[in-house]
Amino acid sequence: MKFKTLNIALLVAAGFLMQGCTKDFLDVKSQEVVEAGDSEEVFEPEALVNGVYGMFTDWNYAFSFLGITEILSDNADKGSSATDTGGDKDILDNLTYTATAGSFAALWEHWYKSIGRATQAIEYTESYGLTDEAYKNRLIGEARFLRALNYFYLVRGWGDIPLQHIDLIERKPTTEVYAFIEEDLLFAIEHLPLKSAYASKDLGRATKGAAQGLLAKVYLYQSKWQEAATMAQNVLNSGEYGLEADYATIWRASTENGTESLFEFQARGETIAHGIQQYSQTQGARGTSGWGWGFNVPSQNLLSAFENEGDDVRKNATIIFRGEIMYDGREVSSAVENPMYNEKAYSSANAGADDTDKNLRYLRLGEIYLILAEAQNELGNSSAALQNLNIVRERVDLPDASTTDQTLLRQAIWKERRLELAFEHDRWFDLVRTKQAATAMAAAGKSFQDKHYLFPIPDNQLIQTPEMVQNTGW
C-alpha cells in the first residue's frame, strides 16, 4: 500500500501513527508511521481515533498556529525581541507575507494530516467488525467531529480546498466543503453521548454538545442565521453547561473540562508530561526572570479596546503585565522584555517547560451565547439577542447593552466577541467573516488588501501539484 508523495496524499498515510498524550484515553504508545500491509500489529479502532486527538498536542499549535490566528490580527503583535523573526512571525504581523511563509505550510499539512487520520479511523472502525453498534457509531462520531473541526480551519483560511477523500488536487467550492462539514457534524450529533454520560476516564472526548456547538459556529460563518440560532439553543437547552462564575478562572487548571467547556485540546495528565508542545513556553514572559520566548503578545490596540469598554475583568484575565503579581504568587519581573503577555497561555505548574500541561479551550459556552445573540439579531429578534449578549456582559461586571437598532447591536456583539474571546484563536477569522478586516487592520497600523481575505496556498504544495490553482493575488 504505497501513497503518492504529494503533501496531502503523504499525510493520509499517517493514520496509523499514534502520538502519546497524558489524558487516559489518549495514553497510547508512540509508534512509527507504518502502512497497514506492513504491520503485524492489529490496532483497536479506538486507538486510531485516539491518534486523531493526539494531533492537537503538536508543536504546530504552539507556534505556527499563533501566527495565523492571532499575530495576523489586531489582537496581537509578534513580540519577542525585535531581531527575532520567529521564522515568519514578523511578516505575518506586518501582513507582508507571501506563499512561502512557513506557518501556512505547517498548518495546511497538519490539518490535512489530521483529516487523513480521521478518515482512516472511520473506515477502519466501519470494517473492523465491532458488534456494539452504539460504541462503533460513537467512535465514528468522534472521528467525524474531529475531521469537521480540521476542515473548518482549512475552509476559513483558504476558501475552496480539496476534499481529501474525493481528490487530492481539485479544489472544491467552499459551499461543498461546508456541506461536508455539516454532514460530519450531524452524524456526530446523532451518535455522540452527552458530556455527562461519559465515564470519568473519557472526559475530554467529543460529545453531542461539542458537535452542536461547532455546528452552530459553522452555520454562523455561513450566515445561516436560523440554523445557527437553533443549534446554539440546543446546547443551552441540554442543561449540560453553565458559565464559570469567575471569568478569570476559565483558562486555569481548576476549570479544565469544567461546566463551561464544550471541547478542549487535551493536554493535562496526572503528572506533567507531553501536552501541547511548548504552547506556554513560546508565549511566556521573555528575558530577566522570565519563563518563555515572548511571542504573540497583546497589542496596545487590544489593551485600548478593553480600557475603552471599562472591561477590567477580562483585561486582567487576558493580559499579563510587566511587574504584576500573578494569581499564583509568581512575580513578573519589571525587567522582562515585553510590556504585556498572553495570560490565557500561562501555565502555573510548569511555566517555562518545553511540554505544556495546559488544555487549550477550543469551544465554550460564553461563545455559544454570543453565536445565539448574533444569529437572533440578524433574524430581527433584538430583545432575545440583547438578553444573551447581556448574560455574557453581566459575568464581567459590565452594564447591560440596550440598543435595539440592528446595526448598532451587530457592532456591539462583534465587539463583545473580541473582548470575550481574545487570544482564543478566532480573531482573524472573525475579522474576515464580518468584513471588518480592512478597517481593523488600518486602525492597528497594518495595510490590509483584498488578497488577505484568503491565505495563500503554500508554495511547496504548488511546486508538487502545479495544477492546483493559487488564491487570487498570491
DRENDO-1510 file (C-alpha; in Angstrom, 1 decimal, always signed):
<recs>
REC; n; res; u; v; w
REC; 1; MET; +0.0; +0.0; +0.0 .
REC; 2; LYS; +2.1; +2.9; -1.3 .
REC; 3; PHE; +1.0; +6.5; -1.4 .
REC; 4; LYS; +1.9; +9.2; -4.0 .
REC; 5; THR; +4.3; +11.7; -2.5 .
REC; 6; LEU; +2.1; +14.8; -2.5 .
REC; 7; ASN; +1.8; +16.8; +0.7 .
REC; 8; ILE; -1.8; +15.9; +1.1 .
REC; 9; ALA; -1.5; +12.3; -0.1 .
REC; 10; LEU; +1.5; +11.6; +2.1 .
REC; 11; LEU; -0.4; +12.8; +5.1 .
REC; 12; VAL; -3.2; +10.3; +4.6 .
REC; 13; ALA; -0.7; +7.6; +5.3 .
REC; 14; ALA; -0.2; +8.8; +8.9 .
REC; 15; GLY; -3.5; +7.3; +10.0 .
REC; 16; PHE; -1.6; +4.6; +11.8 .
REC; 17; LEU; +0.8; +7.0; +13.8 .
REC; 18; MET; -0.3; +7.2; +17.4 .
REC; 19; GLN; +1.0; +10.1; +19.4 .
REC; 20; GLY; +1.3; +9.9; +23.1 .
REC; 21; CYS; -0.7; +12.2; +25.3 .
REC; 22; THR; -1.4; +12.3; +29.0 .
REC; 23; LYS; -5.2; +12.0; +29.1 .
REC; 24; ASP; -6.2; +8.4; +29.8 .
REC; 25; PHE; -8.0; +8.0; +26.6 .
REC; 26; LEU; -5.0; +9.4; +24.7 .
REC; 27; ASP; -2.4; +7.4; +26.6 .
REC; 28; VAL; -1.3; +5.4; +23.6 .
REC; 29; LYS; +2.3; +4.3; +22.8 .
REC; 30; SER; +4.2; +6.4; +20.3 .
REC; 31; GLN; +4.5; +4.4; +17.0 .
REC; 32; GLU; +6.4; +4.9; +13.8 .
REC; 33; VAL; +4.4; +5.6; +10.7 .
REC; 34; VAL; +3.6; +2.2; +9.3 .
REC; 35; GLU; +1.5; +1.0; +6.4 .
REC; 36; ALA; -1.4; -1.3; +7.1 .
REC; 37; GLY; +0.0; -4.0; +4.9 .
REC; 38; ASP; +3.4; -3.9; +6.6 .
REC; 39; SER; +2.3; -4.0; +10.2 .
REC; 40; GLU; +1.8; -7.3; +12.2 .
REC; 41; GLU; +0.0; -5.5; +15.0 .
REC; 42; VAL; -3.8; -5.3; +15.0 .
REC; 43; PHE; -4.9; -1.9; +16.1 .
REC; 44; GLU; -8.1; -1.5; +18.0 .
REC; 45; PRO; -10.4; +1.1; +16.4 .
REC; 46; GLU; -10.3; +3.3; +19.5 .
REC; 47; ALA; -6.5; +3.6; +19.2 .
REC; 48; LEU; -6.9; +5.1; +15.7 .
REC; 49; VAL; -9.5; +7.6; +16.9 .
REC; 50; ASN; -7.2; +8.5; +19.9 .
REC; 51; GLY; -4.4; +9.2; +17.4 .
REC; 52; VAL; -6.6; +12.0; +15.8 .
REC; 53; TYR; -6.9; +13.6; +19.2 .
REC; 54; GLY; -3.2; +13.4; +19.7 .
REC; 55; MET; -2.6; +15.7; +16.7 .
REC; 56; PHE; -3.7; +18.6; +18.9 .
REC; 57; THR; -0.6; +18.3; +21.0 .
REC; 58; ASP; +1.7; +19.0; +18.1 .
REC; 59; TRP; +4.3; +21.8; +18.0 .
REC; 60; ASN; +2.4; +23.5; +15.2 .
REC; 61; TYR; -0.2; +24.5; +17.7 .
REC; 62; ALA; +2.5; +26.3; +19.8 .
REC; 63; PHE; +3.9; +28.5; +17.1 .
REC; 64; SER; +2.6; +28.5; +13.5 .
REC; 65; PHE; -1.0; +28.4; +14.9 .
REC; 66; LEU; -0.3; +31.6; +16.9 .
REC; 67; GLY; +0.9; +33.3; +13.7 .
REC; 68; ILE; -2.1; +32.6; +11.5 .
REC; 69; THR; -4.8; +33.1; +14.1 .
REC; 70; GLU; -3.7; +36.0; +16.4 .
REC; 71; ILE; -0.5; +37.6; +15.3 .
REC; 72; LEU; -2.1; +38.4; +11.9 .
REC; 73; SER; -4.8; +40.2; +13.7 .
REC; 74; ASP; -5.2; +43.4; +15.7 .
REC; 75; ASN; -5.2; +41.5; +19.0 .
REC; 76; ALA; -1.5; +40.6; +19.0 .
REC; 77; ASP; +1.9; +41.8; +18.0 .
REC; 78; LYS; +4.8; +39.4; +17.2 .
REC; 79; GLY; +6.5; +40.1; +20.5 .
REC; 80; SER; +9.8; +38.6; +21.5 .
REC; 81; SER; +13.0; +40.6; +20.6 .
REC; 82; ALA; +12.9; +42.9; +17.6 .
REC; 83; THR; +15.6; +40.9; +16.0 .
REC; 84; ASP; +13.8; +37.5; +16.4 .
REC; 85; THR; +11.6; +37.0; +13.4 .
REC; 86; GLY; +10.1; +33.7; +14.7 .
REC; 87; GLY; +10.7; +32.3; +11.3 .
REC; 88; ASP; +7.9; +34.3; +9.6 .
REC; 89; LYS; +6.0; +35.9; +12.6 .
REC; 90; ASP; +7.4; +39.3; +11.6 .
REC; 91; ILE; +5.9; +39.2; +8.1 .
REC; 92; LEU; +2.7; +37.7; +9.4 .
REC; 93; ASP; +2.4; +40.6; +11.9 .
REC; 94; ASN; +3.1; +43.2; +9.2 .
REC; 95; LEU; +0.8; +41.5; +6.6 .
REC; 96; THR; +3.8; +41.3; +4.2 .
REC; 97; TYR; +3.8; +37.5; +4.0 .
REC; 98; THR; +3.9; +35.5; +0.8 .
REC; 99; ALA; +3.0; +31.9; -0.2 .
REC; 100; THR; +6.4; +30.8; +1.1 .
REC; 101; ALA; +5.6; +31.7; +4.7 .
REC; 102; GLY; +6.2; +28.5; +6.7 .
REC; 103; SER; +3.3; +28.9; +9.1 .
REC; 104; PHE; +0.8; +28.4; +6.4 .
REC; 105; ALA; +2.6; +25.4; +5.1 .
REC; 106; ALA; +2.8; +23.9; +8.6 .
REC; 107; LEU; -0.9; +24.1; +9.3 .
REC; 108; TRP; -2.0; +23.2; +5.8 .
REC; 109; GLU; -0.1; +20.0; +6.1 .
REC; 110; HIS; -1.0; +19.4; +9.8 .
REC; 111; TRP; -4.8; +19.9; +9.3 .
REC; 112; TYR; -4.8; +17.6; +6.2 .
REC; 113; LYS; -2.8; +15.0; +8.1 .
REC; 114; SER; -5.3; +15.2; +10.9 .
REC; 115; ILE; -8.1; +14.7; +8.4 .
REC; 116; GLY; -6.3; +11.7; +6.9 .
REC; 117; ARG; -6.1; +10.1; +10.3 .
REC; 118; ALA; -9.7; +10.8; +11.0 .
REC; 119; THR; -10.8; +9.3; +7.7 .
REC; 120; GLN; -8.7; +6.2; +8.1 .
REC; 121; ALA; -10.1; +5.8; +11.7 .
REC; 122; ILE; -13.6; +6.0; +10.3 .
REC; 123; GLU; -13.0; +3.4; +7.6 .
REC; 124; TYR; -11.1; +1.1; +9.9 .
REC; 125; THR; -13.9; +1.3; +12.5 .
REC; 126; GLU; -16.6; +0.6; +10.0 .
REC; 127; SER; -14.9; -2.5; +8.7 .
REC; 128; TYR; -13.4; -3.8; +11.9 .
REC; 129; GLY; -16.4; -5.9; +12.9 .
REC; 130; LEU; -17.5; -4.3; +16.2 .
REC; 131; THR; -20.8; -5.8; +17.3 .
REC; 132; ASP; -21.7; -3.0; +19.7 .
REC; 133; GLU; -23.3; -0.6; +17.3 .
REC; 134; ALA; -23.6; +2.3; +19.8 .
REC; 135; TYR; -19.9; +2.0; +20.6 .
REC; 136; LYS; -18.9; +1.7; +16.9 .
REC; 137; ASN; -21.0; +4.8; +16.0 .
REC; 138; ARG; -19.6; +6.7; +18.9 .
REC; 139; LEU; -16.1; +6.2; +17.7 .
REC; 140; ILE; -17.0; +7.1; +14.2 .
REC; 141; GLY; -18.9; +10.2; +15.5 .
REC; 142; GLU; -15.8; +11.3; +17.4 .
REC; 143; ALA; -13.6; +10.9; +14.3 .
REC; 144; ARG; -16.2; +12.7; +12.1 .
REC; 145; PHE; -16.3; +15.6; +14.7 .
REC; 146; LEU; -12.5; +15.9; +14.6 .
REC; 147; ARG; -12.4; +15.7; +10.8 .
REC; 148; ALA; -15.0; +18.5; +10.6 .
REC; 149; LEU; -13.1; +20.7; +13.0 .
REC; 150; ASN; -9.9; +20.4; +10.9 .
REC; 151; TYR; -11.8; +21.1; +7.7 .
REC; 152; PHE; -13.4; +24.1; +9.4 .
REC; 153; TYR; -9.9; +25.6; +9.9 .
REC; 154; LEU; -8.9; +24.9; +6.3 .
REC; 155; VAL; -12.1; +26.3; +4.7 .
REC; 156; ARG; -12.0; +29.5; +6.8 .
REC; 157; GLY; -8.3; +30.0; +5.9 .
REC; 158; TRP; -8.2; +29.1; +2.2 .
REC; 159; GLY; -11.7; +29.0; +0.9 .
REC; 160; ASP; -12.1; +26.4; -1.9 .
REC; 161; ILE; -10.0; +23.4; -0.8 .
REC; 162; PRO; -9.6; +19.7; -1.8 .
REC; 163; LEU; -11.9; +17.3; +0.0 .
REC; 164; GLN; -9.3; +14.7; +0.6 .
REC; 165; HIS; -11.5; +11.6; +0.2 .
REC; 166; ILE; -12.6; +12.8; -3.3 .
REC; 167; ASP; -9.5; +14.3; -4.9 .
REC; 168; LEU; -6.1; +15.4; -3.6 .
REC; 169; ILE; -5.7; +18.3; -6.0 .
REC; 170; GLU; -9.0; +19.6; -7.2 .
REC; 171; ARG; -10.3; +22.5; -5.0 .
REC; 172; LYS; -13.9; +22.0; -4.2 .
REC; 173; PRO; -16.2; +25.1; -3.8 .
REC; 174; THR; -16.5; +26.5; -0.3 .
REC; 175; THR; -20.2; +25.5; -0.3 .
REC; 176; GLU; -19.4; +21.9; -0.9 .
REC; 177; VAL; -16.7; +21.9; +1.8 .
REC; 178; TYR; -19.2; +23.4; +4.3 .
REC; 179; ALA; -21.8; +20.8; +3.3 .
REC; 180; PHE; -19.4; +18.0; +4.0 .
REC; 181; ILE; -18.5; +19.5; +7.4 .
REC; 182; GLU; -22.2; +19.8; +8.2 .
REC; 183; GLU; -22.8; +16.2; +7.2 .
REC; 184; ASP; -20.0; +15.0; +9.6 .
REC; 185; LEU; -21.3; +17.1; +12.5 .
REC; 186; LEU; -24.9; +16.0; +12.0 .
REC; 187; PHE; -23.7; +12.3; +12.2 .
REC; 188; ALA; -21.7; +13.2; +15.3 .
REC; 189; ILE; -24.7; +14.9; +17.0 .
REC; 190; GLU; -26.9; +11.8; +16.4 .
REC; 191; HIS; -24.4; +9.3; +17.8 .
REC; 192; LEU; -22.2; +11.0; +20.4 .
REC; 193; PRO; -23.3; +10.9; +24.1 .
REC; 194; LEU; -23.9; +13.9; +26.3 .
REC; 195; LYS; -20.9; +15.2; +28.3 .
REC; 196; SER; -22.4; +13.8; +31.5 .
REC; 197; ALA; -22.8; +10.3; +30.0 .
REC; 198; TYR; -19.1; +9.7; +29.6 .
REC; 199; ALA; -17.1; +7.9; +32.2 .
REC; 200; SER; -14.5; +10.0; +34.0 .
REC; 201; LYS; -11.7; +8.2; +32.1 .
REC; 202; ASP; -13.2; +9.5; +28.9 .
REC; 203; LEU; -13.6; +13.1; +30.0 .
REC; 204; GLY; -12.5; +15.3; +27.1 .
REC; 205; ARG; -13.8; +13.2; +24.2 .
REC; 206; ALA; -16.1; +14.8; +21.7 .
REC; 207; THR; -19.7; +15.0; +22.8 .
REC; 208; LYS; -23.1; +15.7; +21.4 .
REC; 209; GLY; -22.9; +19.3; +22.9 .
REC; 210; ALA; -19.5; +19.8; +21.3 .
REC; 211; ALA; -20.8; +18.8; +17.9 .
REC; 212; GLN; -23.9; +21.0; +18.3 .
REC; 213; GLY; -21.7; +24.0; +19.3 .
REC; 214; LEU; -19.3; +23.5; +16.5 .
REC; 215; LEU; -22.2; +23.2; +14.0 .
REC; 216; ALA; -23.7; +26.4; +15.4 .
REC; 217; LYS; -20.4; +28.1; +14.7 .
REC; 218; VAL; -20.1; +26.6; +11.2 .
REC; 219; TYR; -23.6; +27.9; +10.4 .
REC; 220; LEU; -22.6; +31.3; +11.8 .
REC; 221; TYR; -19.7; +31.5; +9.4 .
REC; 222; GLN; -22.1; +30.9; +6.5 .
REC; 223; SER; -24.7; +33.4; +7.7 .
REC; 224; LYS; -27.2; +30.6; +8.2 .
REC; 225; TRP; -28.8; +32.5; +11.0 .
REC; 226; GLN; -31.8; +30.4; +11.8 .
REC; 227; GLU; -29.8; +27.2; +11.8 .
REC; 228; ALA; -27.1; +28.8; +14.0 .
REC; 229; ALA; -29.7; +30.0; +16.4 .
REC; 230; THR; -31.4; +26.6; +16.6 .
REC; 231; MET; -28.2; +24.7; +17.2 .
REC; 232; ALA; -26.8; +27.1; +19.8 .
REC; 233; GLN; -30.2; +27.0; +21.6 .
REC; 234; ASN; -29.9; +23.2; +21.6 .
REC; 235; VAL; -26.7; +23.5; +23.5 .
REC; 236; LEU; -28.3; +25.8; +26.1 .
REC; 237; ASN; -31.4; +23.6; +26.4 .
REC; 238; SER; -29.3; +20.5; +27.1 .
REC; 239; GLY; -28.6; +21.6; +30.6 .
REC; 240; GLU; -25.1; +20.2; +30.3 .
REC; 241; TYR; -23.2; +23.5; +30.5 .
REC; 242; GLY; -23.0; +26.7; +32.5 .
REC; 243; LEU; -20.8; +29.8; +32.7 .
REC; 244; GLU; -17.9; +29.8; +35.1 .
REC; 245; ALA; -18.8; +32.3; +37.8 .
REC; 246; ASP; -15.4; +34.0; +37.6 .
REC; 247; TYR; -14.1; +34.7; +34.1 .
REC; 248; ALA; -10.5; +34.9; +35.3 .
REC; 249; THR; -10.6; +31.1; +36.0 .
REC; 250; ILE; -11.6; +29.9; +32.6 .
REC; 251; TRP; -8.1; +29.1; +31.4 .
REC; 252; ARG; -6.8; +27.8; +34.7 .
REC; 253; ALA; -6.2; +24.2; +35.7 .
REC; 254; SER; -9.2; +24.3; +38.1 .
REC; 255; THR; -11.7; +24.6; +35.3 .
REC; 256; GLU; -10.4; +22.3; +32.6 .
REC; 257; ASN; -13.2; +20.3; +31.1 .
REC; 258; GLY; -15.5; +22.2; +33.5 .
REC; 259; THR; -19.0; +23.4; +33.3 .
REC; 260; GLU; -18.3; +26.0; +30.6 .
REC; 261; SER; -16.3; +23.7; +28.4 .
REC; 262; LEU; -17.7; +22.1; +25.2 .
REC; 263; PHE; -14.4; +21.0; +23.8 .
REC; 264; GLU; -10.8; +21.4; +24.7 .
REC; 265; PHE; -7.5; +20.2; +23.2 .
REC; 266; GLN; -6.5; +17.8; +25.9 .
REC; 267; ALA; -3.0; +18.2; +27.4 .
REC; 268; ARG; -3.1; +17.5; +31.1 .
REC; 269; GLY; -2.3; +14.3; +32.8 .
REC; 270; GLU; -1.8; +13.1; +36.4 .
REC; 271; THR; +1.9; +14.1; +36.0 .
REC; 272; ILE; +3.3; +17.0; +34.0 .
REC; 273; ALA; +4.2; +15.4; +30.7 .
REC; 274; HIS; +3.8; +16.0; +27.0 .
REC; 275; GLY; +0.8; +18.2; +26.3 .
REC; 276; ILE; +0.6; +20.8; +23.6 .
REC; 277; GLN; +4.3; +21.1; +22.9 .
REC; 278; GLN; +5.7; +24.4; +24.1 .
REC; 279; TYR; +2.4; +26.3; +23.9 .
REC; 280; SER; +3.0; +28.1; +27.2 .
REC; 281; GLN; +6.8; +28.4; +26.6 .
REC; 282; THR; +6.5; +30.2; +23.3 .
REC; 283; GLN; +4.2; +32.8; +24.8 .
REC; 284; GLY; +5.7; +33.1; +28.2 .
REC; 285; ALA; +7.4; +36.3; +29.6 .
REC; 286; ARG; +10.8; +36.8; +28.0 .
REC; 287; GLY; +14.1; +37.9; +29.5 .
REC; 288; THR; +15.3; +38.5; +33.0 .
REC; 289; SER; +13.3; +36.3; +35.4 .
REC; 290; GLY; +11.0; +35.3; +32.6 .
REC; 291; TRP; +10.0; +31.9; +31.5 .
REC; 292; GLY; +9.4; +31.9; +27.8 .
REC; 293; TRP; +10.1; +33.2; +24.3 .
REC; 294; GLY; +7.7; +36.2; +24.5 .
REC; 295; PHE; +5.8; +35.7; +21.2 .
REC; 296; ASN; +2.1; +36.5; +20.5 .
REC; 297; VAL; +1.9; +39.5; +22.9 .
REC; 298; PRO; -1.3; +41.6; +23.4 .
REC; 299; SER; -1.3; +44.7; +21.3 .
REC; 300; GLN; -1.8; +48.2; +22.5 .
REC; 301; ASN; -4.9; +48.1; +20.2 .
REC; 302; LEU; -6.4; +45.3; +22.3 .
REC; 303; LEU; -5.5; +46.9; +25.6 .
REC; 304; SER; -7.3; +50.1; +24.4 .
REC; 305; ALA; -10.3; +48.1; +23.5 .
REC; 306; PHE; -10.6; +46.7; +27.0 .
REC; 307; GLU; -10.0; +50.0; +28.6 .
REC; 308; ASN; -12.4; +51.9; +26.3 .
REC; 309; GLU; -15.1; +49.4; +27.4 .
REC; 310; GLY; -14.1; +49.7; +31.1 .
REC; 311; ASP; -13.6; +45.9; +30.9 .
REC; 312; ASP; -11.1; +45.4; +33.8 .
REC; 313; VAL; -12.2; +41.8; +34.5 .
REC; 314; ARG; -11.3; +40.4; +31.0 .
REC; 315; LYS; -8.4; +42.8; +30.6 .
REC; 316; ASN; -6.7; +41.4; +33.7 .
REC; 317; ALA; -7.6; +37.8; +32.9 .
REC; 318; THR; -6.2; +38.1; +29.4 .
REC; 319; ILE; -3.1; +40.2; +29.8 .
REC; 320; ILE; +0.0; +39.6; +32.0 .
REC; 321; PHE; +1.6; +43.0; +32.7 .
REC; 322; ARG; +5.2; +43.6; +33.3 .
REC; 323; GLY; +5.8; +43.9; +37.1 .
REC; 324; GLU; +2.5; +42.3; +38.2 .
REC; 325; ILE; +2.0; +39.6; +40.8 .
REC; 326; MET; +0.1; +36.6; +39.2 .
REC; 327; TYR; -2.8; +34.9; +40.8 .
REC; 328; ASP; -0.5; +32.0; +41.9 .
REC; 329; GLY; +2.0; +34.4; +43.5 .
REC; 330; ARG; +4.6; +34.4; +40.7 .
REC; 331; GLU; +6.2; +37.9; +40.3 .
REC; 332; VAL; +6.6; +39.1; +36.7 .
REC; 333; SER; +9.9; +41.0; +36.8 .
REC; 334; SER; +9.8; +44.6; +35.7 .
REC; 335; ALA; +12.8; +43.7; +33.6 .
REC; 336; VAL; +11.1; +41.3; +31.2 .
REC; 337; GLU; +11.4; +42.3; +27.6 .
REC; 338; ASN; +7.8; +43.0; +26.5 .
REC; 339; PRO; +5.3; +45.0; +28.5 .
REC; 340; MET; +2.4; +42.5; +28.0 .
REC; 341; TYR; +2.0; +38.8; +27.6 .
REC; 342; ASN; -0.9; +36.4; +26.9 .
REC; 343; GLU; -2.3; +35.2; +30.2 .
REC; 344; LYS; -4.5; +32.6; +28.6 .
REC; 345; ALA; -1.4; +30.7; +27.6 .
REC; 346; TYR; +0.1; +30.8; +31.1 .
REC; 347; SER; +0.7; +27.5; +32.9 .
REC; 348; SER; +1.2; +27.9; +36.6 .
REC; 349; ALA; +2.5; +24.4; +37.1 .
REC; 350; ASN; +5.2; +24.3; +34.5 .
REC; 351; ALA; +5.9; +27.8; +33.2 .
REC; 352; GLY; +9.0; +27.6; +31.0 .
REC; 353; ALA; +8.9; +23.9; +30.4 .
REC; 354; ASP; +9.1; +22.6; +26.9 .
REC; 355; ASP; +5.9; +20.5; +27.4 .
REC; 356; THR; +2.8; +22.2; +28.4 .
REC; 357; ASP; +0.3; +20.7; +30.8 .
REC; 358; LYS; -2.4; +23.1; +29.9 .
REC; 359; ASN; -5.6; +22.4; +27.9 .
REC; 360; LEU; -6.4; +24.7; +25.1 .
REC; 361; ARG; -10.1; +25.8; +25.2 .
REC; 362; TYR; -11.5; +25.4; +21.7 .
REC; 363; LEU; -15.2; +26.0; +22.3 .
REC; 364; ARG; -17.0; +27.1; +25.4 .
REC; 365; LEU; -20.5; +28.3; +26.5 .
REC; 366; GLY; -19.6; +32.0; +26.5 .
REC; 367; GLU; -19.1; +31.8; +22.8 .
REC; 368; ILE; -22.4; +29.9; +22.3 .
REC; 369; TYR; -24.3; +32.8; +23.9 .
REC; 370; LEU; -22.6; +35.2; +21.5 .
REC; 371; ILE; -23.4; +33.0; +18.5 .
REC; 372; LEU; -27.0; +32.9; +19.6 .
REC; 373; ALA; -27.1; +36.6; +20.1 .
REC; 374; GLU; -25.6; +37.4; +16.7 .
REC; 375; ALA; -28.0; +35.0; +14.9 .
REC; 376; GLN; -31.0; +36.3; +16.8 .
REC; 377; ASN; -30.1; +39.9; +15.9 .
REC; 378; GLU; -29.8; +39.0; +12.2 .
REC; 379; LEU; -33.2; +37.4; +12.4 .
REC; 380; GLY; -34.7; +40.6; +13.7 .
REC; 381; ASN; -35.1; +39.5; +17.3 .
REC; 382; SER; -33.2; +42.2; +19.1 .
REC; 383; SER; -34.8; +41.6; +22.5 .
REC; 384; ALA; -33.6; +38.0; +22.6 .
REC; 385; ALA; -30.2; +39.0; +21.2 .
REC; 386; LEU; -29.8; +41.6; +23.9 .
REC; 387; GLN; -30.7; +39.1; +26.6 .
REC; 388; ASN; -28.0; +36.7; +25.5 .
REC; 389; LEU; -25.4; +39.4; +24.9 .
REC; 390; ASN; -26.0; +40.8; +28.4 .
REC; 391; ILE; -25.6; +37.4; +30.1 .
REC; 392; VAL; -22.0; +37.5; +28.9 .
REC; 393; ARG; -21.5; +41.1; +29.9 .
REC; 394; GLU; -23.0; +40.7; +33.4 .
REC; 395; ARG; -20.5; +38.0; +34.3 .
REC; 396; VAL; -17.7; +40.6; +33.9 .
REC; 397; ASP; -19.5; +43.4; +35.7 .
REC; 398; LEU; -20.3; +45.4; +32.6 .
REC; 399; PRO; -23.6; +47.4; +32.2 .
REC; 400; ASP; -26.3; +45.9; +30.0 .
REC; 401; ALA; -26.3; +46.9; +26.4 .
REC; 402; SER; -29.6; +48.4; +25.5 .
REC; 403; THR; -29.7; +49.3; +21.8 .
REC; 404; THR; -32.3; +47.6; +19.6 .
REC; 405; ASP; -31.0; +49.1; +16.4 .
REC; 406; GLN; -29.9; +46.1; +14.4 .
REC; 407; THR; -26.7; +47.7; +13.0 .
REC; 408; LEU; -25.6; +49.1; +16.4 .
REC; 409; LEU; -26.4; +45.8; +18.1 .
REC; 410; ARG; -24.4; +43.9; +15.5 .
REC; 411; GLN; -21.4; +46.1; +16.2 .
REC; 412; ALA; -21.8; +45.6; +19.9 .
REC; 413; ILE; -21.9; +41.8; +19.5 .
REC; 414; TRP; -18.9; +41.8; +17.3 .
REC; 415; LYS; -17.0; +43.9; +19.9 .
REC; 416; GLU; -18.1; +41.5; +22.6 .
REC; 417; ARG; -16.7; +38.6; +20.7 .
REC; 418; ARG; -13.3; +40.3; +20.6 .
REC; 419; LEU; -13.2; +41.1; +24.3 .
REC; 420; GLU; -14.7; +37.7; +25.4 .
REC; 421; LEU; -12.6; +35.5; +23.1 .
REC; 422; ALA; -9.3; +37.4; +22.8 .
REC; 423; PHE; -6.4; +35.0; +22.3 .
REC; 424; GLU; -8.7; +32.1; +21.8 .
REC; 425; HIS; -7.6; +31.9; +18.2 .
REC; 426; ASP; -10.6; +33.2; +16.2 .
REC; 427; ARG; -10.0; +36.9; +15.9 .
REC; 428; TRP; -8.5; +36.8; +12.4 .
REC; 429; PHE; -11.3; +34.6; +11.1 .
REC; 430; ASP; -13.9; +36.8; +12.7 .
REC; 431; LEU; -12.5; +39.9; +11.1 .
REC; 432; VAL; -12.6; +38.3; +7.7 .
REC; 433; ARG; -16.1; +36.8; +8.2 .
REC; 434; THR; -17.6; +40.2; +9.3 .
REC; 435; LYS; -15.7; +42.2; +6.7 .
REC; 436; GLN; -14.1; +44.3; +9.4 .
REC; 437; ALA; -10.6; +43.4; +8.5 .
REC; 438; ALA; -9.6; +46.4; +6.4 .
REC; 439; THR; -10.9; +48.9; +8.9 .
REC; 440; ALA; -9.5; +47.0; +11.9 .
REC; 441; MET; -6.1; +46.5; +10.3 .
REC; 442; ALA; -5.9; +50.2; +9.4 .
REC; 443; ALA; -6.6; +51.1; +13.0 .
REC; 444; ALA; -3.8; +48.7; +14.0 .
REC; 445; GLY; -1.4; +50.3; +11.5 .
REC; 446; LYS; -1.4; +47.4; +9.1 .
REC; 447; SER; -2.3; +47.5; +5.4 .
REC; 448; PHE; -5.0; +45.0; +4.5 .
REC; 449; GLN; -5.5; +44.1; +0.9 .
REC; 450; ASP; -8.3; +42.1; -0.8 .
REC; 451; LYS; -5.9; +39.1; -1.2 .
REC; 452; HIS; -5.7; +38.8; +2.5 .
REC; 453; TYR; -9.2; +37.6; +2.8 .
REC; 454; LEU; -7.8; +34.1; +2.0 .
REC; 455; PHE; -4.4; +32.6; +2.9 .
REC; 456; PRO; -2.1; +31.7; +0.0 .
REC; 457; ILE; -1.8; +28.1; -1.0 .
REC; 458; PRO; +1.6; +27.1; +0.3 .
REC; 459; ASP; +4.3; +27.3; -2.3 .
REC; 460; ASN; +5.6; +23.8; -1.6 .
REC; 461; GLN; +2.2; +22.4; -2.4 .
REC; 462; LEU; +2.1; +24.3; -5.7 .
REC; 463; ILE; +5.6; +23.1; -6.6 .
REC; 464; GLN; +4.4; +19.5; -6.1 .
REC; 465; THR; +1.0; +20.0; -7.7 .
REC; 466; PRO; +1.2; +22.9; -10.1 .
REC; 467; GLU; -2.3; +22.2; -11.4 .
REC; 468; MET; -3.7; +23.3; -8.1 .
REC; 469; VAL; -4.9; +26.9; -8.5 .
REC; 470; GLN; -3.4; +29.6; -6.3 .
REC; 471; ASN; -5.8; +32.0; -4.5 .
REC; 472; THR; -6.2; +35.4; -6.2 .
REC; 473; GLY; -3.5; +37.9; -5.6 .
REC; 474; TRP; -0.8; +35.4; -4.4 .
</recs>
